[in-house]
Amino acid sequence: MLKAMVPSADILGAVSVASFPRNTYANYARLIDTADIVLSHTIHDQYPVEWLRTSNLKVLCGDRLHLIPNLYFLGYTPDMVYLHADGSRHVVQGPMTDYHLASVIYAYQQGRSPDRAAALFSDDAFFQQNYAGAAEQSLIELTRREAHLDIRMVDYVAEHYKHRRLFHTLNHPTAHLLSVLADRILTHLGIAHYDMREVIQEDPLSDIVKAPHPAVHRMLGLTFDNPPVDRSYSLKSNLTPDLHSLRYYTSVELVEAYYAVYQRHREVIMAYQTQISA
């Protein structure tokens, strides 16, 4: 996206925090040392690859380093969670890979049928009781995360989230929101660029698209259209996600897929604390 906005720019590459332990400095020294501008999310001092920690990048890169927001919003999907078990969030992967829905886990633990579990998605009282403050708390958390940054996005999210879909999952922004972020980055850097904010473009983080539940749509007063299906991965015969096969799920089909996975990991699922009060 940055390349499209500044065609003359030479984008040298990226270092993924998810590629630990391969993301050593030895593997990326040329990339980092030759870059005129280095963009990074804030990376805490407990991250196992020391050179990627923000405190060390500041020393390594000096004023070439610019910290950008790590976009996050729970408002649309307040029941979306990671399962952290045995020290890993990858221990149970369902149709949405690491993403799970606490409402579905709760229904499974209660022995509800897939139909009754899916009915929770439209239960206004259930979501009001358990998630009424999720959107506001997300904005407070994003404000906290951005407090030390020169480039901020919480104002845009707060102003527009009710009227335009800005996230596919809790931390996968839409192409539009990414283009707004890119515009703000380039403006901060003083680099002339094309305005791509309203241009239809490839959506790089849209493999998994979780629509707001009907109850959430009503609770937040969202005005954009809410699709009746979600998009994610098919399950292979061994009930793991097929990362090469996307499909659409109705609410009941999505619950059925999760239930099939949870039957194979029943001990982990039954021990999970959903923090839901019925």
C-alpha positions as CSV (number, residue, x, y, z in Angstrom):
1,M,0.0,0.0,0.0
2,L,2.8,2.4,0.8
3,K,4.4,1.6,-2.5
4,A,1.2,2.4,-4.3
5,M,0.9,5.7,-2.5
6,V,4.6,6.6,-3.1
7,P,5.6,4.8,-6.4
8,S,9.2,6.1,-6.1
9,A,9.7,4.6,-2.7
10,D,11.8,1.4,-2.4
11,I,10.2,-0.8,0.2
12,L,13.1,-3.1,1.3
13,G,11.1,-5.6,3.3
14,A,9.6,-6.5,6.6
15,V,10.5,-8.4,9.8
16,S,7.7,-10.3,11.4
17,V,7.5,-10.8,15.2
18,A,5.6,-13.9,14.5
19,S,8.5,-15.6,12.7
20,F,10.5,-16.1,16.0
21,P,13.1,-17.6,16.2
22,R,14.1,-17.0,12.5
23,N,13.9,-13.2,12.9
24,T,17.5,-12.8,14.1
25,Y,19.5,-9.6,13.5
26,A,22.0,-11.6,11.4
27,N,19.1,-12.5,9.0
28,Y,17.9,-8.9,8.7
29,A,21.0,-6.7,9.4
30,R,21.3,-5.5,5.8
31,L,17.7,-4.6,5.6
32,I,17.7,-2.6,8.9
33,D,21.1,-1.0,8.4
34,T,20.4,0.3,4.8
35,A,16.9,1.6,5.4
36,D,16.4,5.4,5.5
37,I,13.1,4.9,7.4
38,V,12.2,2.1,9.8
39,L,8.6,1.7,10.9
40,S,7.7,-0.5,13.9
41,H,5.0,-1.3,16.3
42,T,5.9,-1.0,19.9
43,I,7.5,-4.3,21.0
44,H,7.8,-4.9,24.7
45,D,11.0,-5.8,26.6
46,Q,9.9,-9.4,27.2
47,Y,9.9,-10.2,23.5
48,P,12.4,-13.1,23.1
49,V,14.3,-11.5,20.1
50,E,16.2,-8.8,21.9
51,W,17.2,-6.6,18.9
52,L,13.5,-6.2,17.9
53,R,12.5,-4.7,21.3
54,T,11.5,-1.1,20.9
55,S,14.1,0.0,23.5
56,N,16.9,-1.7,21.4
57,L,15.5,-0.5,18.0
58,K,15.7,3.1,19.3
59,V,19.4,2.6,19.9
60,L,20.0,0.7,16.7
61,C,18.1,3.0,14.4
62,G,18.1,6.4,16.1
63,D,15.9,9.0,14.4
64,R,15.3,6.6,11.5
65,L,12.8,4.7,13.7
66,H,9.1,5.8,13.7
67,L,6.7,3.9,15.9
68,I,3.2,3.3,14.5
69,P,0.0,2.1,16.1
70,N,-0.9,-1.5,16.4
71,L,-4.6,-1.3,15.4
72,Y,-7.0,-3.1,17.7
73,F,-10.7,-2.9,18.4
74,L,-12.9,-5.4,20.3
75,G,-16.2,-3.5,19.7
76,Y,-17.3,-5.5,16.6
77,T,-16.3,-8.8,18.1
78,P,-16.4,-8.5,21.9
79,D,-16.5,-12.2,22.4
80,M,-13.5,-13.0,20.2
81,V,-10.6,-14.5,22.2
82,Y,-7.4,-16.4,22.0
83,L,-7.1,-19.7,23.8
84,H,-3.9,-19.6,25.8
85,A,-3.2,-23.2,27.0
86,D,0.1,-24.9,27.8
87,G,1.9,-21.6,27.2
88,S,0.6,-21.3,23.6
89,R,-2.4,-19.8,21.9
90,H,-2.0,-22.3,19.0
91,V,-3.0,-25.4,21.0
92,V,-6.5,-25.3,19.6
93,Q,-7.1,-24.0,16.1
94,G,-10.5,-23.8,14.6
95,P,-12.0,-22.5,11.4
96,M,-10.8,-19.0,12.3
97,T,-7.3,-20.3,13.3
98,D,-6.3,-18.8,16.6
99,Y,-9.5,-16.8,17.0
100,H,-12.3,-18.3,19.1
101,L,-15.6,-17.0,20.3
102,A,-16.2,-17.0,24.0
103,S,-19.9,-17.2,23.4
104,V,-19.5,-20.5,21.5
105,I,-17.1,-21.9,24.1
106,Y,-19.7,-21.0,26.8
107,A,-22.5,-22.7,24.9
108,Y,-20.3,-25.8,24.3
109,Q,-19.5,-26.0,28.0
110,Q,-23.2,-25.7,28.8
111,G,-24.1,-28.6,26.5
112,R,-26.1,-26.4,24.1
113,S,-26.9,-27.6,20.6
114,P,-25.3,-25.6,17.7
115,D,-28.7,-24.1,16.9
116,R,-29.0,-22.8,20.5
117,A,-25.4,-21.6,20.5
118,A,-25.9,-19.6,17.3
119,A,-29.1,-18.1,18.8
120,L,-26.9,-16.4,21.4
121,F,-25.5,-14.2,18.6
122,S,-28.9,-12.5,18.4
123,D,-29.5,-12.4,22.2
124,D,-29.6,-8.7,23.1
125,A,-29.8,-9.3,26.8
126,F,-26.8,-11.7,26.7
127,F,-24.5,-9.3,24.9
128,Q,-25.7,-6.3,27.0
129,Q,-25.0,-8.2,30.2
130,N,-21.5,-9.4,29.2
131,Y,-20.1,-7.0,26.6
132,A,-21.9,-3.6,26.9
133,G,-18.7,-1.7,27.6
134,A,-16.4,-3.6,25.2
135,A,-16.2,-0.9,22.4
136,E,-15.6,1.9,24.9
137,Q,-12.9,-0.1,26.7
138,S,-11.2,-0.9,23.4
139,L,-11.0,2.8,22.6
140,I,-9.6,3.5,26.1
141,E,-7.0,0.8,25.5
142,L,-6.1,2.1,22.1
143,T,-5.7,5.6,23.5
144,R,-3.3,4.2,26.2
145,R,-1.3,2.3,23.6
146,E,-0.9,5.4,21.4
147,A,-0.1,7.8,24.1
148,H,3.6,7.8,23.4
149,L,3.3,7.8,19.6
150,D,3.4,10.6,17.1
151,I,1.1,8.8,14.7
152,R,-2.3,8.0,16.2
153,M,-5.5,6.4,15.0
154,V,-7.9,6.2,17.9
155,D,-9.7,9.4,16.9
156,Y,-10.5,8.0,13.5
157,V,-11.7,4.7,14.9
158,A,-13.9,6.4,17.5
159,E,-15.4,8.8,14.9
160,H,-16.1,6.2,12.1
161,Y,-16.6,2.7,13.6
162,K,-20.3,2.9,13.8
163,H,-20.8,4.0,10.2
164,R,-18.1,2.1,8.3
165,R,-16.6,-1.3,8.8
166,L,-13.0,-0.8,10.0
167,F,-12.0,-4.2,11.3
168,H,-12.4,-7.8,10.0
169,T,-11.3,-9.3,13.4
170,L,-10.2,-7.7,16.7
171,N,-6.8,-6.9,15.2
172,H,-7.2,-7.2,11.4
173,P,-8.1,-3.7,10.0
174,T,-9.8,-3.3,6.7
175,A,-7.9,-2.0,3.6
176,H,-9.6,1.4,4.2
177,L,-8.3,1.7,7.7
178,L,-4.9,0.6,6.6
179,S,-4.9,3.3,3.9
180,V,-5.9,5.9,6.5
181,L,-2.9,4.7,8.7
182,A,-0.6,4.9,5.7
183,D,-1.8,8.4,4.9
184,R,-1.1,9.5,8.4
185,I,2.4,7.9,8.4
186,L,3.4,9.6,5.2
187,T,2.0,12.9,6.3
188,H,3.9,12.6,9.5
189,L,7.1,11.9,7.6
190,G,6.5,14.8,5.2
191,I,6.4,12.6,2.1
192,A,4.2,13.6,-0.8
193,H,1.8,10.8,-1.7
194,Y,-1.3,9.7,-3.5
195,D,-4.5,9.7,-1.4
196,M,-5.7,6.0,-1.5
197,R,-8.2,6.3,1.3
198,E,-11.3,6.0,-0.9
199,V,-9.7,3.8,-3.6
200,I,-11.0,0.2,-3.9
201,Q,-8.0,-1.9,-3.4
202,E,-6.8,-5.4,-2.4
203,D,-7.7,-6.2,1.2
204,P,-4.6,-7.9,2.6
205,L,-6.1,-9.0,6.0
206,S,-9.5,-10.3,4.8
207,D,-9.1,-14.1,4.8
208,I,-10.9,-14.1,8.1
209,V,-14.0,-11.8,8.2
210,K,-16.2,-12.0,11.3
211,A,-19.3,-10.0,11.0
212,P,-20.6,-8.3,14.1
213,H,-23.2,-10.5,15.7
214,P,-26.8,-9.2,15.2
215,A,-27.0,-8.4,18.9
216,V,-23.7,-6.4,18.7
217,H,-24.9,-4.6,15.6
218,R,-27.9,-3.4,17.5
219,M,-26.1,-2.8,20.8
220,L,-23.6,-0.5,19.1
221,G,-26.1,1.2,16.7
222,L,-24.0,0.2,13.7
223,T,-25.3,1.7,10.4
224,F,-23.3,-0.3,7.8
225,D,-24.8,-3.5,6.3
226,N,-24.2,-6.6,8.2
227,P,-23.5,-9.7,6.0
228,P,-25.4,-12.9,7.1
229,V,-22.3,-15.1,6.7
230,D,-18.7,-15.1,7.9
231,R,-15.6,-15.9,5.9
232,S,-12.8,-18.2,7.1
233,Y,-11.0,-21.4,6.4
234,S,-12.4,-24.8,5.6
235,L,-11.5,-27.6,8.1
236,K,-9.4,-30.5,6.9
237,S,-10.3,-34.1,7.7
238,N,-8.1,-33.9,10.8
239,L,-10.2,-30.8,11.9
240,T,-7.4,-28.3,11.5
241,P,-7.8,-25.2,9.4
242,D,-6.9,-25.5,5.7
243,L,-5.0,-22.3,5.0
244,H,-5.4,-22.8,1.3
245,S,-9.2,-23.1,1.3
246,L,-11.5,-20.2,2.2
247,R,-15.3,-20.7,2.6
248,Y,-18.3,-18.9,3.9
249,Y,-20.1,-20.0,7.1
250,T,-23.6,-19.3,8.3
251,S,-23.8,-18.8,12.1
252,V,-24.9,-22.4,12.7
253,E,-22.2,-23.8,10.3
254,L,-19.5,-21.8,12.1
255,V,-20.7,-23.1,15.5
256,E,-20.8,-26.7,14.2
257,A,-17.2,-26.3,12.9
258,Y,-16.0,-25.1,16.3
259,Y,-17.9,-27.8,18.1
260,A,-16.2,-30.5,16.0
261,V,-12.8,-29.1,16.9
262,Y,-13.7,-28.7,20.5
263,Q,-14.7,-32.4,20.8
264,R,-11.1,-33.2,20.0
265,H,-9.8,-30.8,22.6
266,R,-12.6,-31.2,25.2
267,E,-10.3,-31.1,28.3
268,V,-8.8,-27.7,27.2
269,I,-12.2,-26.2,26.2
270,M,-14.0,-27.3,29.4
271,A,-11.2,-25.8,31.5
272,Y,-11.3,-22.4,29.7
273,Q,-12.7,-19.5,31.8
274,T,-15.0,-17.5,29.5
275,Q,-15.9,-14.8,32.1
276,I,-19.5,-15.0,30.9
277,S,-22.4,-14.7,33.3
278,A,-25.7,-16.0,32.0
